Amino acid sequence: MALTRLEKVQVWLLKAATGVLFALFRLLSPGGGAPAGRRKLPPVSSPLLLMSATRLANKIRRKEVSSVEVVRAYIHRIQEVNPFLNAVTKDRFDAALQEAKQVDVLIEEETGGEAVLEDRLPLLGVPLSVKESFALQGMPFTCGVVSRKGVVATVDAPPVALLKRAGAIPMGVTNTSELCMWCESNNHLHGITNNPYDFDRIPGGSSGGEGSILGGAGAVIGVGSDIGGSIRMPCFFNGIFGHKTTPGVVSIENQFPVCSGRQAEFCSSGPMCRYAEDLLPMLRIMAGPNAGMLSLNTKVDLKKLRFFTIPHDGGSPMTSPVSKELMAVQRKVAQRLEADLGVTVQEVHFPEFRYGFQIWDTYMGLPDKEGKLPTPFVELMGEPGKSTWPFWELLKRMVGKSDHTVAAIGLALLEKAHVTEPSAFIIQQKERLQKNMDELLGTDGVFLYPSHPRVAPKHHHPLFRPADCAYTGIINMLGLPVTQCPLGLGEEGLPLGVQVGAGKLQDHLTLEVALYLEKTFGGWRDPGAN
């Protein structure tokens, strides 16, 4: 279906505006990247860093290794790689070591045996990284906004509290994009974060610090949030696993910025990790009392599932074409599923995917049931003070005086250009796609969809193609659970991957497929290895 005249104008304006902003940025801004010298991370040297959280917890409970040893290994790794990555913005190493010592004492004094500890404290003594937009008591809670410098969390966000209650030990907080609304983790408070596979590449956003430190083996498990791909893009770019849960299952409270309008319907918190076997136990913990909404204890027989593959969005003029190597690896996944499981993977196409970015953009701006619109981005940029003036910030940026990134200023300017009434055509496309996908998947359907149209871009290049996030954002608008799965490294030594989605509340299906794909394609790869 062709774009309407108004939509063609909107596409042209978006491309023109981003092109101008990128040209200004290149002219007036210094580049990002790691310190001069070494261009590759050191390889992982400690075997403790090559174990899943599940396996580490087992070893700690059995006294085969102490929590202190594990925490010290991760402290050393973070200190080794963070100068190149700038992923961890604030550590709590001293507190983590004290907590690890308490864990080791608790295990020595436990009289109920290993099974009791496993039931009560399934992640006892395991290091955890936390996205800085989640409240972690006593740690910075800024979301990369300069005006929030000095804001410290006084409580834990519910998923963080539940993971701590399960025995996990937070090591620190990690960088985000400014206000969690861009696909590159860069801000003027903490700086720019690098990809562990290539320091000139982005780690994604907004959970890019999490993705980077996990991909660089400075963490084994972490937490992220996702309203347009903020878990899945970083996990894809950094070669790790990440799960966007069915909305409403894992709490999104005590995060910044706070969802407004209808945004809570599309936002999810979920696990990020290097090893697929950690996804399900993490989700079970993070869901807390809502875990019963999911069938996490149900055994999944992959041979009884129906599989579909959607190779691309149908050719949207707003997104980059999916690269040949990503299309090829998705075909390879389908071929392996058919060969190994004896299933048929059906290729399907829905023309509504072409409007993925417009659907995401439209629904992000819809009012809630009481008619209240989302909090304007300019208000969030000035938090906790007055709203910013994006045109003034753009002028200040030209002379290096703005506290805001080009991406944030650009988003604020685009917000000013929004039409007041949502397009009836776009609403229709979303409703039709929702109906088609729900009917296709049911309770036993699984689909493959590209995580992004290209491998990790170079720093700042997303300013050229801001709508490429539509490959992840459209899944948020559909309310479906989806797991990003790594599929090895491509021609440039950068991670490949694919999204595995399912029907609402069928999260357990995609987690089982993730285990299969890890076994089949090898999962995470050490970026420092030869």
SULTA-V322070 format. One record per residue. N is the residue number from 1. RES is the residue in three letters. D_FIRST is the distance of its C-alpha to the first C-alpha in Angstrom with 1 decimal. Layout:
N/RES/D_FIRST, N/RES/D_FIRST
This chain:
1/MET/0.0, 2/ALA/3.8, 3/LEU/6.7, 4/THR/9.2, 5/ARG/12.5, 6/LEU/14.3, 7/GLU/12.2, 8/LYS/12.7, 9/VAL/16.3, 10/GLN/16.6, 11/VAL/15.5, 12/TRP/18.0, 13/LEU/20.7, 14/LEU/20.4, 15/LYS/20.8, 16/ALA/23.6, 17/ALA/25.4, 18/THR/25.4, 19/GLY/26.6, 20/VAL/29.4, 21/LEU/30.4, 22/PHE/30.6, 23/ALA/32.7, 24/LEU/35.0, 25/PHE/35.4, 26/ARG/36.4, 27/LEU/38.8, 28/LEU/40.4, 29/SER/40.3, 30/PRO/42.2, 31/GLY/40.5, 32/GLY/40.5, 33/GLY/41.9, 34/ALA/45.0, 35/PRO/48.6, 36/ALA/49.7, 37/GLY/51.3, 38/ARG/50.0, 39/ARG/46.4, 40/LYS/46.2, 41/LEU/47.0, 42/PRO/50.3, 43/PRO/49.9, 44/VAL/50.4, 45/SER/54.2, 46/SER/54.8, 47/PRO/54.0, 48/LEU/53.5, 49/LEU/50.3, 50/LEU/48.9, 51/MET/49.2, 52/SER/46.6, 53/ALA/47.4, 54/THR/48.2, 55/ARG/50.7, 56/LEU/52.2, 57/ALA/52.8, 58/ASN/54.5, 59/LYS/56.8, 60/ILE/57.6, 61/ARG/58.6, 62/ARG/60.7, 63/LYS/62.4, 64/GLU/61.4, 65/VAL/60.2, 66/SER/60.6, 67/SER/57.9, 68/VAL/59.7, 69/GLU/59.3, 70/VAL/55.6, 71/VAL/55.1, 72/ARG/57.3, 73/ALA/55.3, 74/TYR/52.0, 75/ILE/53.8, 76/HIS/55.0, 77/ARG/51.5, 78/ILE/49.9, 79/GLN/52.7, 80/GLU/52.2, 81/VAL/48.4, 82/ASN/47.6, 83/PRO/49.1, 84/PHE/46.4, 85/LEU/43.5, 86/ASN/44.3, 87/ALA/42.6, 88/VAL/45.4, 89/THR/46.1, 90/LYS/49.1, 91/ASP/51.0, 92/ARG/53.5, 93/PHE/55.4, 94/ASP/58.8, 95/ALA/57.6, 96/ALA/55.7, 97/LEU/58.9, 98/GLN/60.9, 99/GLU/58.5, 100/ALA/58.6, 101/LYS/62.4, 102/GLN/62.2, 103/VAL/60.0, 104/ASP/62.5, 105/VAL/65.3, 106/LEU/63.4, 107/ILE/63.0, 108/GLU/66.7, 109/GLU/67.7, 110/GLU/65.3, 111/THR/67.4, 112/GLY/64.7, 113/GLY/63.5, 114/GLU/60.2, 115/ALA/58.4, 116/VAL/59.1, 117/LEU/57.7, 118/GLU/54.6, 119/ASP/53.9, 120/ARG/54.7, 121/LEU/53.5, 122/PRO/51.0, 123/LEU/50.3, 124/LEU/53.9, 125/GLY/54.6, 126/VAL/51.2, 127/PRO/49.9, 128/LEU/46.7, 129/SER/44.6, 130/VAL/42.8, 131/LYS/39.9, 132/GLU/41.6, 133/SER/39.2, 134/PHE/40.9, 135/ALA/44.2, 136/LEU/47.0, 137/GLN/50.3, 138/GLY/52.3, 139/MET/49.6, 140/PRO/47.5, 141/PHE/44.6, 142/THR/42.9, 143/CYS/39.3, 144/GLY/40.1, 145/VAL/40.8, 146/VAL/43.9, 147/SER/44.9, 148/ARG/45.1, 149/LYS/47.5, 150/GLY/50.3, 151/VAL/48.4, 152/VAL/49.5, 153/ALA/48.3, 154/THR/50.9, 155/VAL/49.3, 156/ASP/47.1, 157/ALA/43.5, 158/PRO/43.6, 159/PRO/42.0, 160/VAL/44.5, 161/ALA/47.4, 162/LEU/46.6, 163/LEU/46.5, 164/LYS/49.8, 165/ARG/51.3, 166/ALA/50.4, 167/GLY/52.6, 168/ALA/50.1, 169/ILE/51.6, 170/PRO/49.3, 171/MET/50.0, 172/GLY/48.2, 173/VAL/45.0, 174/THR/42.3, 175/ASN/40.2, 176/THR/36.8, 177/SER/34.5, 178/GLU/35.5, 179/LEU/34.7, 180/CYS/32.7, 181/MET/29.5, 182/TRP/28.9, 183/CYS/28.4, 184/GLU/31.8, 185/SER/35.1, 186/ASN/36.8, 187/ASN/38.8, 188/HIS/41.9, 189/LEU/44.0, 190/HIS/43.9, 191/GLY/42.3, 192/ILE/39.8, 193/THR/39.5, 194/ASN/39.3, 195/ASN/37.8, 196/PRO/40.7, 197/TYR/39.4, 198/ASP/39.2, 199/PHE/40.6, 200/ASP/38.3, 201/ARG/35.2, 202/ILE/33.8, 203/PRO/34.4, 204/GLY/31.3, 205/GLY/31.3, 206/SER/32.2, 207/SER/34.4, 208/GLY/35.2, 209/GLY/39.0, 210/GLU/38.9, 211/GLY/36.8, 212/SER/39.1, 213/ILE/42.4, 214/LEU/41.3, 215/GLY/40.0, 216/GLY/43.3, 217/ALA/45.3, 218/GLY/46.7, 219/ALA/45.5, 220/VAL/44.8, 221/ILE/42.9, 222/GLY/41.1, 223/VAL/39.0, 224/GLY/35.6, 225/SER/33.1, 226/ASP/29.3, 227/ILE/26.8, 228/GLY/24.2, 229/GLY/25.7, 230/SER/29.3, 231/ILE/30.9, 232/ARG/28.6, 233/MET/28.1, 234/PRO/31.9, 235/CYS/32.6, 236/PHE/30.3, 237/PHE/31.7, 238/ASN/35.3, 239/GLY/35.2, 240/ILE/36.0, 241/PHE/34.8, 242/GLY/33.2, 243/HIS/32.0, 244/LYS/29.7, 245/THR/31.1, 246/THR/29.6, 247/PRO/29.9, 248/GLY/33.1, 249/VAL/35.2, 250/VAL/36.7, 251/SER/38.0, 252/ILE/36.4, 253/GLU/39.5, 254/ASN/41.7, 255/GLN/39.0, 256/PHE/38.1, 257/PRO/36.0, 258/VAL/35.9, 259/CYS/32.6, 260/SER/31.9, 261/GLY/29.4, 262/ARG/27.4, 263/GLN/27.6, 264/ALA/30.2, 265/GLU/27.6, 266/PHE/25.8, 267/CYS/28.9, 268/SER/30.9, 269/SER/34.2, 270/GLY/35.0, 271/PRO/37.1, 272/MET/37.0, 273/CYS/39.4, 274/ARG/40.4, 275/TYR/41.2, 276/ALA/38.9, 277/GLU/41.9, 278/ASP/42.1, 279/LEU/38.7, 280/LEU/39.7, 281/PRO/43.1, 282/MET/41.8, 283/LEU/39.0, 284/ARG/41.7, 285/ILE/43.9, 286/MET/41.3, 287/ALA/40.0, 288/GLY/43.6, 289/PRO/44.0, 290/ASN/40.3, 291/ALA/40.5, 292/GLY/41.1, 293/MET/37.5, 294/LEU/36.6, 295/SER/38.0, 296/LEU/39.5, 297/ASN/42.6, 298/THR/40.8, 299/LYS/41.3, 300/VAL/38.1, 301/ASP/38.2, 302/LEU/35.3, 303/LYS/35.8, 304/LYS/34.8, 305/LEU/31.5, 306/ARG/28.1, 307/PHE/26.3, 308/PHE/22.6, 309/THR/21.2, 310/ILE/17.8, 311/PRO/18.3, 312/HIS/15.8, 313/ASP/12.8, 314/GLY/10.4, 315/GLY/11.0, 316/SER/10.7, 317/PRO/12.3, 318/MET/14.6, 319/THR/16.3, 320/SER/18.6, 321/PRO/17.9, 322/VAL/19.9, 323/SER/23.3, 324/LYS/24.7, 325/GLU/27.5, 326/LEU/25.5, 327/MET/23.3, 328/ALA/26.6, 329/VAL/28.4, 330/GLN/25.7, 331/ARG/26.1, 332/LYS/29.8, 333/VAL/29.6, 334/ALA/27.9, 335/GLN/30.5, 336/ARG/33.4, 337/LEU/32.2, 338/GLU/32.3, 339/ALA/35.6, 340/ASP/37.4, 341/LEU/36.3, 342/GLY/35.6, 343/VAL/32.2, 344/THR/28.9, 345/VAL/26.1, 346/GLN/22.8, 347/GLU/19.8, 348/VAL/16.7, 349/HIS/13.0, 350/PHE/10.8, 351/PRO/7.2, 352/GLU/8.4, 353/PHE/10.9, 354/ARG/8.9, 355/TYR/9.9, 356/GLY/13.4, 357/PHE/15.4, 358/GLN/14.1, 359/ILE/14.8, 360/TRP/18.2, 361/ASP/19.1, 362/THR/18.4, 363/TYR/20.3, 364/MET/23.1, 365/GLY/23.9, 366/LEU/24.0, 367/PRO/27.5, 368/ASP/29.6, 369/LYS/30.9, 370/GLU/33.6, 371/GLY/31.1, 372/LYS/32.3, 373/LEU/29.9, 374/PRO/30.0, 375/THR/32.9, 376/PRO/32.0, 377/PHE/31.9, 378/VAL/34.6, 379/GLU/36.9, 380/LEU/36.5, 381/MET/37.3, 382/GLY/40.5, 383/GLU/41.5, 384/PRO/44.3, 385/GLY/44.9, 386/LYS/43.2, 387/SER/39.5, 388/THR/38.9, 389/TRP/37.8, 390/PRO/35.0, 391/PHE/35.8, 392/TRP/39.4, 393/GLU/38.7, 394/LEU/36.7, 395/LEU/39.8, 396/LYS/42.1, 397/ARG/40.0, 398/MET/40.6, 399/VAL/44.3, 400/GLY/44.0, 401/LYS/45.0, 402/SER/42.0, 403/ASP/42.1, 404/HIS/38.4, 405/THR/36.1, 406/VAL/33.6, 407/ALA/30.8, 408/ALA/32.2, 409/ILE/32.7, 410/GLY/29.2, 411/LEU/27.8, 412/ALA/30.1, 413/LEU/29.1, 414/LEU/25.3, 415/GLU/26.4, 416/LYS/28.1, 417/ALA/25.0, 418/HIS/22.9, 419/VAL/21.9, 420/THR/24.0, 421/GLU/21.6, 422/PRO/18.6, 423/SER/15.2, 424/ALA/14.6, 425/PHE/10.8, 426/ILE/11.7, 427/ILE/14.4, 428/GLN/12.3, 429/GLN/10.1, 430/LYS/13.6, 431/GLU/15.3, 432/ARG/13.0, 433/LEU/13.4, 434/GLN/17.0, 435/LYS/17.6, 436/ASN/16.2, 437/MET/18.1, 438/ASP/21.2, 439/GLU/21.3, 440/LEU/20.9, 441/LEU/23.6, 442/GLY/26.2, 443/THR/29.6, 444/ASP/29.8, 445/GLY/26.5, 446/VAL/26.1, 447/PHE/23.1, 448/LEU/23.2, 449/TYR/20.8, 450/PRO/21.7, 451/SER/23.9, 452/HIS/22.7, 453/PRO/21.2, 454/ARG/24.8, 455/VAL/28.4, 456/ALA/30.3, 457/PRO/29.8, 458/LYS/32.9, 459/HIS/34.1, 460/HIS/32.1, 461/HIS/29.3, 462/PRO/26.7, 463/LEU/27.1, 464/PHE/25.1, 465/ARG/22.1, 466/PRO/22.4, 467/ALA/19.0, 468/ASP/19.9, 469/CYS/21.3, 470/ALA/17.8, 471/TYR/18.7, 472/THR/21.5, 473/GLY/20.6, 474/ILE/17.7, 475/ILE/20.5, 476/ASN/22.6, 477/MET/20.2, 478/LEU/20.1, 479/GLY/23.9, 480/LEU/24.4, 481/PRO/27.4, 482/VAL/26.9, 483/THR/29.5, 484/GLN/29.3, 485/CYS/31.5, 486/PRO/33.1, 487/LEU/33.1, 488/GLY/35.7, 489/LEU/35.7, 490/GLY/33.7, 491/GLU/34.8, 492/GLU/35.7, 493/GLY/37.5, 494/LEU/34.8, 495/PRO/33.6, 496/LEU/30.7, 497/GLY/29.2, 498/VAL/26.5, 499/GLN/25.4, 500/VAL/26.5, 501/GLY/25.0, 502/ALA/26.0, 503/GLY/25.8, 504/LYS/27.3, 505/LEU/31.1, 506/GLN/31.0, 507/ASP/32.0, 508/HIS/34.8, 509/LEU/32.5, 510/THR/31.0, 511/LEU/34.5, 512/GLU/35.9, 513/VAL/33.3, 514/ALA/34.2, 515/LEU/37.8, 516/TYR/36.9, 517/LEU/34.9, 518/GLU/37.7, 519/LYS/40.2, 520/THR/38.1, 521/PHE/36.9, 522/GLY/39.8, 523/GLY/38.3, 524/TRP/39.4, 525/ARG/41.3, 526/ASP/44.0, 527/PRO/42.8, 528/GLY/46.5, 529/ALA/47.2, 530/ASN/47.9
